[in-house]
Amino acid sequence: MGVFVFLPLVLPLTAWPVARLAEQHLHPRTATRLLTALAVVLALCSTVCLGLVMVVGTAQLPGNPLPDGWSDPEVRAAVPYDEIVGRAAIPALCAVLVACARTLGRHARVRRRAHRALAGLPDTEVAVLPDAAPYAYALPGRRARGARAGRVVVTTALLDRLAPGERRALFAHERAHLAGRHDRFLLAVRLAARANPFLRPLGTAVAYTAERWADEEAARVIGSRRTVARAIGTAALLSRGTPAPTLAGLAAPGPVPRRVAALLGPAPAARNWPPAFTSVGLAAWGAAAGTAVSAMSSANSAVTMVFILHAATPL
């Protein structure tokens, strides 16, 4: 196992180049799916790494509930034992679990409050709130059999300030968020960033590409890229954003000028994977290689640790 158990902690750095290049050179749908998959796998591997190192560190604590054989010198020689790193992994893993639990809890609370706010409104796809604050977002549906995919929530203050074409762009944009289940991508990358801070650039990139994905779908539906660009610019000037970063919306915080500029240009080409001999292609293959090495390192370390500790555990 050796020092390879520590590789998953730093291998997320291999995904940094593709996080930036994917925003510029890949179709937003492809970029969102690719970056989310990389972030989730790398986060899981780094968490497994912390767990393995924590087991070694826990074995050195006095009064620990682990079998005595786990702290024998032979076991220490077979695993990457380091007193400082082993003990530091204990609070680090606890911090990861607490941060992920808080993120999930806040996401659930925001969704519950948003659903309660719609309790007295008609059960339609578009929910119009009589609110003086201009904002709009896509609210995923409750997890129940036969329930709708979600609802578009918009306030009267925002609708009153949008032209008819811009309203159609707004609704098409939010429906694209619901159809693509973008809230799942956003939540996944936020949890991954909580598990490993090196994955934050991927979370920022996915927040942007998910909005670009909805922008392109809205432009395809209404047939006017310029109208969608105007709607985004108007909503960004008026809106306060969404209740939570994992609830997507037309005026979500981020590089709005880049979104508008992209819509004023030609539509991006749809590819499942970038060409190999391009900057984004090389970055994607580098990130994929880093993810594969991370997965193999964590799997190999976990299996080795199981065999070593099983042999050290008395029957």
C-alpha positions, 0 to 999 in steps of 0.5 A: 500500500505504501504512500499510494494511499495518500495519492487520492488526496492530491490527484484532484489537482489533475482535474483543474485544467479541464475544469477551465477548458471545458467551460470554453470548448465543450458543449455545456451538457457534456461539460456538466456531466463530465466534470460532475463525474470526475468530482464525485469519483475523486471525492469518494476516493479521497474520502476513502483515503482519509478513512484508511489513514484514520484507522491507522491513526485511531489504532495509536490512541490510548483506550481505542476500541480496536483490537490490540493486534491492529497497533502491533509493530508488524502492522505499522510496518505494513501500512503507511503509519505516520503518527502526525498524519494518522491522528490528523486524519481523524478530525479531517474525516470528521470535518468532511462528514460534518460539512457534507451533512450540513450541506445536505441539511441546508439543501433539504431545509431550503427545499422544504421552505420553498414547497411550503411557500407554494402551499396556497397556490394552484398546482400548476407547472409555473408558480407565480408568487406575489412578491415585491422582490424579483427572482425566479428558480427551478424547484424540483418536485418531491420524491413521490410516485406520480409527482411532477418533475418540479415547478418553475417559481417566479415572482410578479415583480420579475414578470412585470419587468420582462418583455413577453419574449423574455418571459418565454425565455425565462420559462424555457430556461427553468424548464431545462433545469428541471428536465436536466435535473441540474439540482442533482449535479449542483448538489453533487459537486458541492458535496465533492468540494466539501470532501476535498477542497481541491475540487472547488474549481470543478464545483464553480465550473459546473455551476456555470456549465449547468446555467449554460446548458439551460441557456442553450436549451432555452435558445433552442426552444424559443428559437432566438439566442439574442432574446435569451441573452436579453432575458439573462441580462435583465434578470441579472440586474434585477434578481437576488438569485436563488434561495440556495446554490443547489437550486438553479435559476436564470440569474444564478450568481456567476459570470453572467457577461460570459453567458450573454457573450456565448449566446450572442455567438454560434451554438456550441457543437454537441460532442460526447468527448472532446477531440484527443489532440486539442487542449481540452482533449488532453486536459480531459484525458489527463483528468480521466487518468488522474481519476483512474489512478485515484480509484485504483490507489484507493481500491488497492489500499482498501483491499490491502488494509482489509487483509492486513488488519484481518490477519492482525485481528484475533479470532 
